[in-house]
């Protein structure tokens, strides 16, 4: 009985897929956080250029 349970690999694929999904999801979340700051800064720059078109940073 224990030998049959030891050799049973039916749940291994699901566990591997879950691990891959967790790693990919973490990567996507970290990228979204990093891009969020850059996008926020770009939007603030655009807002400032609309408010004051003659500013030095507006090109």
Backbone as a printed PyTorch tensor [residue, N CA C, xyz], in Angstrom:
tensor([[[  0.8150,  -1.1920,   0.0000],
         [  0.0000,   0.0000,   0.0000],
         [  0.8650,   1.2650,   0.0000]],

        [[  1.8770,   1.3100,   0.8530],
         [  2.7340,   2.4860,   0.9100],
         [  3.5270,   2.6660,  -0.3770]],

        [[  3.8940,   1.5580,  -1.0140],
         [  4.6340,   1.6420,  -2.2690],
         [  3.7710,   2.2820,  -3.3510]],

        [[  2.4880,   1.9430,  -3.3650],
         [  1.5790,   2.5350,  -4.3520],
         [  1.4180,   4.0300,  -4.1020]],

        [[  1.3160,   4.4320,  -2.8490],
         [  1.2090,   5.8580,  -2.5320],
         [  2.5110,   6.5970,  -2.8410]],

        [[  3.6310,   5.9320,  -2.5930],
         [  4.9280,   6.5530,  -2.8380],
         [  5.1430,   6.8260,  -4.3270]],

        [[  4.6860,   5.9200,  -5.1700],
         [  4.8780,   6.0490,  -6.6120],
         [  3.7820,   6.8640,  -7.2880]],

        [[  2.7480,   7.2400,  -6.5610],
         [  1.6440,   8.0030,  -7.1450],
         [  2.0790,   9.4540,  -7.3480]],

        [[  2.0870,   9.9080,  -8.5950],
         [  2.5150,  11.2680,  -8.9220],
         [  1.3780,  12.0960,  -9.5130]],

        [[  0.1510,  11.7300,  -9.2380],
         [ -0.9800,  12.4250,  -9.8580],
         [ -1.1240,  13.8600,  -9.3690]],

        [[ -0.7460,  14.1490,  -8.1480],
         [ -0.8610,  15.5080,  -7.6360],
         [  0.3710,  16.3590,  -7.8910]],

        [[  1.4360,  15.7540,  -8.3900],
         [  2.6770,  16.4940,  -8.6040],
         [  2.5140,  17.5560,  -9.6790]],

        [[  1.8140,  17.2460, -10.7320],
         [  1.6420,  18.2200, -11.8170],
         [  0.8700,  19.4390, -11.3350]],

        [[ -0.1680,  19.2250, -10.5730],
         [ -0.9560,  20.3440, -10.0610],
         [ -0.1060,  21.2240,  -9.1450]],

        [[  0.7120,  20.6160,  -8.3300],
         [  1.5720,  21.3910,  -7.4330],
         [  2.6060,  22.1840,  -8.2220]],

        [[  3.1480,  21.5900,  -9.2770],
         [  4.1230,  22.3030, -10.1040],
         [  3.4720,  23.4780, -10.8160]],

        [[  2.2780,  23.2740, -11.3430],
         [  1.5690,  24.3650, -12.0090],
         [  1.2370,  25.4850, -11.0210]],

        [[  0.8720,  25.1350,  -9.8180],
         [  0.5710,  26.1480,  -8.8020],
         [  1.8210,  26.9470,  -8.4510]],

        [[  2.9600,  26.2910,  -8.3630],
         [  4.2150,  26.9780,  -8.0660],
         [  4.6010,  27.9200,  -9.2030]],

        [[  4.4650,  27.4610, -10.4390],
         [  4.7620,  28.3090, -11.5970],
         [  3.8310,  29.5100, -11.6140]],

        [[  2.5550,  29.2810, -11.3580],
         [  1.5840,  30.3710, -11.3390],
         [  1.9190,  31.3960, -10.2550]],

        [[  2.3450,  30.9320,  -9.1080],
         [  2.7130,  31.8430,  -8.0220],
         [  3.9340,  32.6830,  -8.3960]],

        [[  4.9140,  32.0710,  -9.0430],
         [  6.1220,  32.8050,  -9.4410],
         [  5.7940,  33.8410, -10.5070]],

        [[  5.0170,  33.4460, -11.5080],
         [  4.6410,  34.3760, -12.5770],
         [  3.7790,  35.5060, -12.0160]],

        [[  2.8520,  35.1780, -11.1460],
         [  1.9980,  36.1970, -10.5420],
         [  2.7900,  37.2010,  -9.7290]],

        [[  3.7830,  36.7300,  -9.0070],
         [  4.6380,  37.6290,  -8.2320],
         [  5.4200,  38.5630,  -9.1540]],

        [[  5.9190,  38.0200, -10.2540],
         [  6.6340,  38.8490, -11.2230],
         [  5.7530,  39.9210, -11.8250]],

        [[  4.5270,  39.5560, -12.1610],
         [  3.5860,  40.5280, -12.7270],
         [  3.2580,  41.6100, -11.7000]],

        [[  3.0560,  41.2170, -10.4600],
         [  2.7410,  42.1940,  -9.4140],
         [  3.9000,  43.1630,  -9.1920]],

        [[  5.1190,  42.6530,  -9.1730],
         [  6.2760,  43.5290,  -8.9830],
         [  6.4530,  44.4740, -10.1660]],

        [[  6.2220,  43.9810, -11.3730],
         [  6.3210,  44.8410, -12.5550],
         [  5.2510,  45.9250, -12.5250]],

        [[  4.0540,  45.5740, -12.0960],
         [  2.9740,  46.5610, -12.0230],
         [  3.2910,  47.6450, -11.0010]],

        [[  3.8790,  47.2640,  -9.8990],
         [  4.2560,  48.2510,  -8.8800],
         [  5.3350,  49.1850,  -9.4220]],

        [[  6.3270,  48.6210, -10.1050],
         [  7.4080,  49.4400, -10.6540],
         [  6.8910,  50.3690, -11.7460]],

        [[  6.0510,  49.8570, -12.6270],
         [  5.5130,  50.6870, -13.7020],
         [  4.5250,  51.7160, -13.1770]],

        [[  3.8470,  51.3950, -12.1000],
         [  2.8730,  52.3270, -11.5350],
         [  3.5070,  53.6440, -11.1350]],

        [[  4.6740,  53.5800, -10.5350],
         [  5.3730,  54.8000, -10.1450],
         [  5.8090,  55.6170, -11.3500]],

        [[  6.3070,  54.9490, -12.3760],
         [  6.7510,  55.6550, -13.5810],
         [  5.5740,  56.3040, -14.3030]],

        [[  4.4740,  55.5940, -14.3850],
         [  3.2850,  56.1440, -15.0490],
         [  2.7360,  57.3210, -14.2500]],

        [[  2.7360,  57.1970, -12.9440],
         [  2.2620,  58.2900, -12.0930],
         [  3.1110,  59.5440, -12.2900]],

        [[  4.4150,  59.3710, -12.3540],
         [  5.3000,  60.5190, -12.5740],
         [  5.0480,  61.1560, -13.9410]],

        [[  4.8480,  60.3390, -14.9610],
         [  4.5790,  60.8720, -16.3000],
         [  3.2660,  61.6420, -16.3310]],

        [[  2.2600,  61.1200, -15.6650],
         [  0.9700,  61.8120, -15.6340],
         [  1.0660,  63.1340, -14.8700]],

        [[  1.8320,  63.1490, -13.7900],
         [  2.0280,  64.4010, -13.0480],
         [  2.7730,  65.4320, -13.8940]],

        [[  3.7710,  64.9820, -14.6620],
         [  4.4830,  65.9000, -15.5540],
         [  3.5390,  66.4760, -16.5990]],

        [[  2.6870,  65.6270, -17.1800],
         [  1.7300,  66.0990, -18.1830],
         [  0.7510,  67.0970, -17.5700]],

        [[  0.2960,  66.7960, -16.3570],
         [ -0.6270,  67.7080, -15.6640],
         [  0.0280,  69.0600, -15.4140]],

        [[  1.2820,  69.0340, -14.9990],
         [  1.9960,  70.2820, -14.7310],
         [  2.2240,  71.0800, -16.0170]],

        [[  2.4790,  70.4000, -17.1200],
         [  2.6790,  71.0950, -18.3970],
         [  1.3760,  71.7020, -18.9080]],

        [[  0.2650,  71.0450, -18.6300],
         [ -1.0290,  71.6110, -19.0300],
         [ -1.3350,  72.8440, -18.1770]],

        [[ -1.0130,  72.7580, -16.8910],
         [ -1.2920,  73.8740, -15.9810],
         [ -0.3720,  75.0630, -16.2490]],

        [[  0.8800,  74.7950, -16.5850],
         [  1.8500,  75.8730, -16.8340],
         [  2.6350,  75.5410, -18.1020]],

        [[  2.1080,  75.8720, -19.2880],
         [  2.7440,  75.4700, -20.5470],
         [  4.1450,  76.0400, -20.7640]],

        [[  4.4880,  77.1210, -20.1470],
         [  5.7970,  77.7270, -20.3620],
         [  6.8810,  77.2010, -19.4450]],

        [[  6.6070,  76.1620, -18.6870],
         [  7.5910,  75.6480, -17.7360],
         [  8.7910,  75.0550, -18.4680]],

        [[  9.9100,  75.0080, -17.7760],
         [ 11.1600,  74.5240, -18.3690],
         [ 11.0740,  73.0400, -18.7200]],

        [[ 10.3680,  72.2550, -17.9210],
         [ 10.3300,  70.8110, -18.1390],
         [  9.3880,  70.3980, -19.2580]],

        [[  8.5820,  71.3170, -19.7700],
         [  7.6580,  70.9860, -20.8560],
         [  8.3860,  71.1450, -22.1880]],

        [[  8.3750,  70.1010, -22.9920],
         [  9.0710,  70.1760, -24.2810],
         [  8.1140,  69.9460, -25.4200]]])
